[in-house]
């Protein structure tokens, strides 16, 4: 089933559609998270489960105008960055004014994702596709070049120009989400026993 159809059903509070979306992308997202968490299995599962939980909890507030898959991966990238940021935070003195994240922050994140996507949509179609393949699908320059039937240098040029465009329009912390970088049981039960 098309992702857009699943998302429309999720907006209508159909939990079966969320399960289908979860089954479709969980393994791919899990491998992606594991890559950027030093192979930590439980942490990777947690981060991915959190994405689907947030997607369900904020389904009426989230607006996805482009790819549902890429929205999920953007959420996951943000969660990974937040995890590493908090890990540093709690091994150093707490910054003044620090408050624990709550629902208001989560909703602000959803609005931020919408702004990021709006910026992506302003890129020329081929440039946007190349950047998404590099960022969301973790493809190398050579892989993109082969798939798009263009040279590796052309890929590099498109990505450099896309970065320049986004950097001029985004907050530095949000821009980091686009950079190409070289207890779990309770959450599983939360998903499987009717909360989602």
Number of C-alpha atoms within 10 A of each C-alpha: 9 8 15 15 11 20 20 14 15 20 20 12 15 15 18 13 20 22 17 14 20 17 11 14 14 18 13 13 25 20 16 20 25 19 14 16 17 10 13 12 15 13 19 24 22 18 24 28 22 18 23 21 18 16 21 19 16 16 18 12 12 18 16 18 12 14 12 17 18 17 22 19 23 20 23 25 24 20 18 21 17 12 15 12 11 12 11 12 13 10 8 9 8 11 9 6 5 8 8 5 8 8 11 8 11 14 16 11 15 21 14 14 22 18 15 21 17 13 15 20 13 12 16 11 10 12 18 18 17 22 27 17 18 21 21 20 16 16 17 16 19 15 15 21 18 12 12 14 9 12 14 16 12 12 22 17 13 18 23 13 14 20 16 11 15 19 15 10 14 15 11 11 10 17 15 15 21 21 13 14 10 7 9 16 11 10 16 13 12 14 19 11 9 8 12 17
